C-alpha cells in the first residue's frame, strides 16, 4: 500500500505541555509513520472556552493507515497520554475541555472525506489562525484543499428557517445534516442518542425497555428543541437538524404496548405544542438490507441486534405518518443509487433540493 502524507495538529494545555508534545511526536512516529517535518511550537489562548493557554504544533508524516484506522490510532495515543475526554457535540455545538494532548488530522493526502466520525480536511482549519501560520511556515497552506467559507461559496438563499433531514436508522441523516450545515452556515441540531442509557438494553430486550428508552428520548429532545426558541445563534442563517419531535410518536407507536403508548402520547401532546415545527423535511429512503450494511460499517456495539424486520417496520411507520401530514412539504428521496459522501455530484443533487420551494405534502424524488 502506498504511504499517504498526513498533516497532524498536536496541542495540549495541562501538565508538562512540552513533554507531552515530545512524547506525542514520538508515538506518532512509532505507530503512524515517520515524521518528516515539524512546525515551530506556538503558545495560544484556549479557543472556545476559558482555560490555560495551549502549546500547539503541526507535524507531517507518511502513513499506510487509512483515515479511520489513523483516527483510531491517534485517539489511542491521546488516551495513553492522559486524555480522558474527547470533544462532544451536543446541539451541534462543541463542548471544549482542558486536555493533556489533542491530536487532530488536518489533512490526509489532499483528499476530501466525510462521515459521522471524521471530516477531511479538518473543517475548522480556517478558524484557527495559529494553524494557518504553521501551515504557511511549512509551505503547505496552498497544498490543502481548504473549504471556502460559506459566504464565499454559497450565495443562494435558503427559503426555510428550520429544515430537518430524517431517515431510518443507518440512512446517513446525521452525516448529511453536518455537511449541509457546514456548507450553508446553518445552526446544527443533532440527536443525542448516545446519552440514552436504555438504548443498548432496548435493542436486546425491547419488551422491557421500550417505555424508558422512549421517555428518555422524548424528554431529551424536548429540552434540546426548546432551546431553539430561546437561544438561536444570531450568526447562523437557518436551523438544520437530523430529527424532528414527531419522530417520538413514530417510534413509540411501533415500540410500545397500547396502554404504554396512550400514556406516552398524552405526555407528548402536552409538550410538543410548545416546540418549533420544521418547514421542510427531507427523508432519506433506502431498503433495509442497505441500512443494515450501513449500520454494520459504523460498528456500534448496541446496534448489532437491529433486524431488517425492525427497520422495515420503522420505515413503514414514517411513510404512514407522512401521508397524514398536510401542513409541510416532505421530500421522500430515494438514495439507493446515491453516495453523497464519496460522490460530490450526488451530494450536489441533494443540496439543490433544499434551495427550492415546495407545496405541502409528499414529493417523491428519484435520481
SVG drawing of the C-alpha trace seen along z (x, -y; Angstrom):
<svg xmlns="http://www.w3.org/2000/svg" viewBox="-54 -38 66 47">
<polyline fill="none" stroke="black" stroke-width="0.4" points="0.0,0.0 1.3,-3.5 2.0,-5.7 0.0,-8.9 1.2,-12.3 -0.8,-13.2 -0.7,-16.5 -1.5,-16.3 -2.1,-19.1 -0.8,-18.5 -1.8,-20.5 -2.3,-20.5 -2.7,-22.8 -2.3,-20.5 0.7,-19.2 4.2,-19.4 3.0,-20.7 6.4,-20.5 7.0,-17.0 3.5,-15.9 4.1,-17.3 7.5,-15.5 6.0,-12.2 3.1,-12.6 5.6,-13.2 7.5,-10.0 4.4,-7.9 3.1,-9.3 6.4,-8.4 6.4,-4.9 2.7,-4.0 1.5,-6.2 4.6,-6.8 7.9,-8.6 7.6,-12.3 9.2,-14.1 8.7,-17.8 7.7,-19.8 6.5,-23.3 7.7,-25.6 5.8,-25.3 3.5,-28.2 1.6,-29.2 -2.0,-30.2 -5.0,-31.1 -7.7,-28.5 -10.2,-28.5 -13.9,-28.4 -13.6,-28.3 -11.7,-29.9 -8.6,-27.8 -4.8,-27.9 -3.0,-28.5 -2.1,-25.7 1.1,-24.7 0.5,-23.8 2.5,-22.3 1.9,-20.7 3.8,-17.6 3.9,-16.0 4.2,-12.2 3.7,-9.4 1.4,-6.6 -0.1,-3.5 -3.1,-3.7 -6.5,-4.6 -8.3,-7.6 -10.5,-5.9 -7.8,-3.5 -5.5,-6.5 -8.1,-8.3 -8.4,-5.3 -4.6,-5.1 -4.4,-8.9 -7.2,-8.5 -5.3,-5.6 -2.3,-7.8 -4.4,-10.5 -5.7,-8.1 -2.3,-6.8 -1.1,-10.3 -3.9,-11.0 -6.7,-12.4 -9.9,-11.4 -12.5,-13.2 -12.9,-14.0 -14.9,-16.9 -18.7,-16.2 -21.1,-17.6 -24.4,-18.3 -26.9,-20.5 -24.4,-20.5 -22.0,-22.7 -18.6,-21.7 -18.1,-21.4 -14.4,-22.2 -12.2,-20.8 -8.8,-21.2 -6.6,-18.3 -3.1,-16.9 -2.9,-16.2 -5.1,-16.7 -4.3,-15.1 -6.2,-16.3 -5.9,-15.1 -5.8,-18.3 -5.2,-16.7 -4.8,-13.3 -3.2,-13.1 -5.2,-16.0 -8.4,-14.0 -11.9,-15.2 -13.7,-12.8 -16.7,-12.9 -18.6,-10.6 -20.0,-10.7 -16.6,-10.5 -14.2,-12.4 -14.2,-15.3 -11.2,-15.9 -9.6,-18.4 -10.3,-19.5 -13.4,-21.7 -12.2,-24.4 -8.7,-25.0 -9.7,-28.5 -10.9,-29.4 -7.6,-28.8 -5.0,-31.5 -2.1,-29.6 -2.9,-26.5 -2.8,-28.7 0.5,-30.3 2.1,-26.9 0.9,-25.5 2.3,-28.6 5.6,-28.1 5.8,-24.5 4.7,-25.8 1.6,-23.7 -1.1,-26.2 -1.7,-26.2 -1.5,-22.4 -4.5,-21.6 -8.0,-21.8 -9.3,-24.1 -13.1,-24.6 -14.1,-28.2 -16.2,-29.9 -20.0,-29.9 -20.3,-33.4 -17.6,-32.9 -19.2,-29.9 -22.9,-29.8 -24.9,-32.9 -28.2,-31.1 -30.8,-32.0 -32.5,-29.0 -36.2,-29.7 -36.7,-27.9 -35.9,-28.8 -35.9,-25.2 -35.1,-22.1 -35.0,-18.5 -33.1,-15.6 -34.8,-12.4 -34.4,-8.7 -34.4,-5.3 -31.5,-4.1 -28.4,-3.9 -29.7,-6.2 -26.9,-8.7 -29.0,-11.6 -26.5,-12.8 -23.7,-12.9 -25.8,-14.7 -27.0,-17.2 -23.4,-18.0 -22.4,-18.5 -25.3,-20.9 -24.9,-22.9 -21.2,-23.4 -22.0,-24.5 -24.8,-26.8 -23.8,-28.4 -26.7,-26.7 -27.2,-26.1 -26.8,-22.4 -29.1,-20.3 -28.1,-16.7 -29.9,-13.9 -28.0,-12.9 -28.8,-9.1 -25.5,-8.1 -26.7,-9.7 -29.8,-7.4 -28.8,-4.8 -31.6,-2.5 -30.8,-2.2 -28.5,0.7 -30.8,2.6 -33.8,1.9 -32.2,3.5 -31.5,6.6 -34.9,6.7 -37.4,4.3 -40.4,5.5 -39.0,4.4 -37.0,1.3 -39.2,-0.3 -41.0,-2.7 -38.0,-4.0 -36.0,-4.4 -38.8,-6.3 -39.5,-8.5 -35.8,-9.4 -35.7,-10.3 -38.8,-12.4 -37.5,-14.4 -34.1,-15.0 -35.5,-16.0 -37.9,-18.4 -35.1,-20.1 -32.9,-20.3 -35.5,-21.7 -36.9,-24.1 -33.6,-25.8 -34.2,-26.8 -36.9,-29.2 -34.7,-30.9 -31.1,-30.6 -30.9,-30.9 -27.4,-31.6 -27.8,-35.1 -24.8,-34.4 -26.4,-31.4 -28.7,-31.7 -31.2,-28.9 -31.5,-25.7 -31.0,-22.2 -31.4,-19.1 -31.2,-15.3 -34.6,-14.6 -38.0,-16.3 -40.0,-15.9 -42.7,-13.9 -40.2,-11.1 -41.1,-10.3 -44.6,-9.4 -43.4,-7.3 -41.0,-5.2 -43.2,-4.9 -46.2,-3.7 -44.0,-1.0 -42.2,-0.1 -44.8,-0.5 -47.7,1.6 -51.1,0.0 -51.5,-1.2 -47.9,-2.5 -48.4,-4.3 -51.6,-6.0 -49.8,-7.3 -46.8,-8.4 -48.9,-10.2 -50.6,-12.2 -47.2,-13.5 -46.1,-14.1 -49.2,-16.1 -48.7,-18.3 -45.1,-19.3 -44.8,-19.1 -47.2,-22.0 -44.5,-24.4 -41.8,-23.3 -40.9,-24.7 -42.0,-22.7 -39.8,-22.2 -40.7,-24.0 -39.2,-21.3 -38.4,-17.6 -36.0,-15.7 -36.4,-11.9 -33.6,-9.6 -35.2,-6.4 -33.3,-3.1 -34.0,0.6 -33.4,2.5 -30.5,4.6 -28.5,1.5 -29.4,-0.1 -28.1,2.9 -24.8,2.7 -24.5,-0.9 -25.2,-0.1 -22.6,2.7 -20.0,0.4 -20.1,-2.1 -19.5,0.6 -21.7,-0.5 -22.0,2.4 -25.5,1.6 -26.8,1.7 -25.8,5.3 -29.2,6.7 -31.2,4.5 -33.1,6.6 -34.3,6.0 -37.9,6.5 -37.5,3.8 -36.1,1.4 -38.9,2.1 -41.5,1.5 -39.9,-1.8 -39.7,-2.9 -43.3,-2.0 -44.3,-4.0 -42.5,-7.0 -44.3,-6.8 -47.7,-6.2 -47.1,-9.3 -46.0,-11.5 -49.2,-10.6 -51.2,-12.2 -49.3,-15.5 -50.8,-18.3 -49.1,-21.4 -45.5,-21.0 -43.5,-19.7 -41.8,-16.3 -39.2,-15.2 -39.0,-11.4 -35.6,-11.0 -34.7,-7.5 -31.0,-7.1 -30.3,-3.5 -28.2,-4.8 -26.6,-7.7 -23.5,-8.0 -23.4,-11.7 -20.2,-11.1 -18.0,-9.6 -19.5,-11.2 -19.7,-15.1 -22.2,-15.1 -24.7,-13.1 -24.2,-15.5 -24.9,-18.4 -28.1,-16.9 -29.4,-16.6 -28.1,-20.0 -30.0,-21.7 -33.3,-20.2 -33.3,-22.4 -32.9,-25.5 -36.3,-25.1 -39.8,-25.8 -42.5,-23.1 -46.2,-22.8 -47.3,-20.9 -47.4,-17.1 -45.1,-14.3 -42.8,-14.8 -41.1,-11.7 -37.6,-12.3 -35.7,-9.8 -32.3,-10.5"/>
</svg>
